[in-house]
Structures are given as C-alpha cells and as structure tokens.
Amino acid sequence: RGGLVAGPPRYYANNVSHIQENASSEAESDERKVRRAKRFSLREVAWTITTLDRIRKCGRTTNGNVADGMAAVVMNGDVAHWAGFCTCGSIWGCPVCAAKIRAGRADEIARAVANHMVRDGGTAWMVTLTARHKKHHDLAPLFDAVANGWRKLMSGRAWAGDPKRGQLGERDLLGVRGNIRSMEVTYGSRNGWHPHLHVVLLLNREDPLELANAIVRWDRVWRAWMKKHGFEPSKEHGVNWTKVTAPEEAGEYIAKVQEGKGHLGSELARGDLKAGRFGTLAPFELLDYFGRTGDMAVVPIWHEYEKGTFRRRAITWSRGLRAQLLGDEAELSDEELAAEEVGGETWALMPAESLKAIRRIPGLQARILDTAETGGFVELVNLLTAYHLAFEIGPDAPKADG
Ligand SMILES: [Zn+2]
C-alpha cells in the first residue's frame, strides 16, 4: 500500500535525497533532519501564498492510502516518513516535492552519464548559458528567450551541416551524442528574474580543435540572439564550459535542489528585498524571506514565478538519449516521483482532527518525524500526548521482546 514503486537499484549521487537513505553517521542524520525541517517549514510558507490548489494540499490533505482518511508515521530503517498525504509533484513551487523529484533525477542522470563515460568511453561537458537583462521583464518571455536561444544553437547549417554538399556540421565534427538540460531561475533584487540553462553535453570523442570552434561559435550565437531579444549577456555571463570529471557532478549540476547559498542572515528585516540587499535569491529563498519577515513585496513576485513556471518543463533530455543510456528503465513523471512512498513500519495513525492541529503549530510535522528517529516509539508517543493529539498505535509499533 502507499504507492510504493519498485525501481532499479539506486545509487544516490548527491546529498539531496531523503528517501531510502540510511543515515550512516550521526552528523549526516542531523544534517538530513535540518534539511527536512527547512523544507517542511518552507512548504508551510508556500501554503499561505500559493495560487495553486495542489500545492496548498501537498502534505495537508490526506490521499486515502491510509485507512479512514488518516495519515501515518512510518519508520523505514532509521528514517521516519509521513504516509497518506497528497503530494503536489511541483518541481518549481514545492520545497518538499522539488527535493524528492530532484534527488530522483540527479540519481538517474548520474547513472546515465556513468554509462556514457565509463561504459561507452565518452566525455561530457557542463555548459551554462545565461542572459543579462533589465529589471521588470516578465518571467515567461525571459524563459522563452532562453529556450529559443538554445533551439537556435541546435539548428542551422553550422550545427547540422549540409548533406547535399557533403559538409559536416558541428554536431558530427564534435561527435555530439546528446544533451540533458535544465532550466533554472534566480531572482535578483536589482535585476529581477535571471533564467539560465544548465546543459550537460555528451560527446563520443574529444577533439580539442573542434571543441574550441564550438566554444567560440556558441558564445557568438548566444550573445547575438540575446542581444537581438533585448537580453544581452554581460562579459562575465554568456556561455561557460566546464568538463565533467565524475558522473555525480553532472547529476548535481542538472538536478541539484535550488535552495540557494543560505546567505540570508538572521538579522533579516522587512524591506531588505526592495532595498536590494540580497544580490541573487533562489526561488525558495523568497519563501524563506517571506516566512521570516512577512514582507508582502514577495507575494506578487511569487505569483509571477508560479505563473511563469506553470507546466514548464524543468529538465529535458535530447531525443532518444535516455533509451540509449538507461535502456527500457521506466521513466517516472515528477508527480510519480513525488508520490513515491518508501513504506516501512507503521508506528502511529493520526485522524483528521490531529492533522489539523499539527498544521497549526509551525514545524511540528517535521518534529514528529525527528522525535520518532531520535527517541524511538516511546518518545513519539510522549510528544503526541504532550500536544494532546489523538492517535492510534500502528500495527508495527515496537513490542516487548518475548
Ligand atoms: Zn509538494
């Protein structure tokens, strides 16, 4: 029960995963707790300002997987989870689902790139394409300019060659196997939205001269395209190439959780956003700032973010590449990845009125899981009782030996 999906063996490429993760040390376990608490609390903030119903239901409304409309605290190894809640599956707008989806994608990409590099002897490059722009551009047209600029690079005679004249294009000269790319966006308190593209370019061989030609052409074409559309990159922006040395790097580069640098200080004050005190913020840092200051200036920005990213694909593989690298491994949608429940031992079942009460206390949802992990079943019961929360003891709750 609980929509458990049996997938291929997983190898977690980065540190964003919180599912099926066996905490190997106390420090890692503490770190995971901090990340989870942060994501849960950011989702609580998102509930208050989102325009999207499914985000408001994520981790709040039960999904019927647990009997009688309850939700359950489930232990999987030494990691506790909530089971029985709806998930929104939004990689853009939900801090909890985004982390889960991105962990799955990073893992998938790392395994694909490992097959390309190790099994097939190819090389890979991480290429970042950015655009500078003036403030107050809407997000959607900026995204479109970046996506169309990418299409421009990947088309025409320079790229595809001229078969009639027997001329090879960059695609063949460079030995391009395909690419995996992600659309990213940050918010600058001075320049507004700053979308960029992270591309992992997979090559069958490495020819320094052809690579040099491509680096020069991409920079020229990208700048010309952006300038034509009013978003000329600055000198330090534009196109940046870095060679992949390990497959995990590629997974992180494409799918790493956009949580920012954590540079919002504790002395945060309302108005700091308008005063341009942050430089650049990752989208979820906007939630963080709003949660801590209540600065209503965030609300229209967040709404524009939700509108600009609505139904927009975040991570894209070039045609046929996934099948080449991962065979017929099933491809889960974002919604399916987010809804995956790892299963485990059901320790406690909580009825609707308790879930409602828990929601009213910031951070309690995460703290219940922390307590089960750190203190075990007895401490969990202790905590629920202290908050006067009705619950049923789950079928798998620990029993006395003998
Ligand atoms: Zn969600």
Boltz pocket constraint, residues with backbone or C-beta under 6 A from the ligand:
constraints:
  - pocket:
      binder: B
      contacts: [[A, 54], [A, 55], [A, 58], [A, 59], [A, 87], [A, 88], [A, 89], [A, 90], [A, 94], [A, 95], [A, 96], [A, 97], [A, 98]]
      max_distance: 6.0
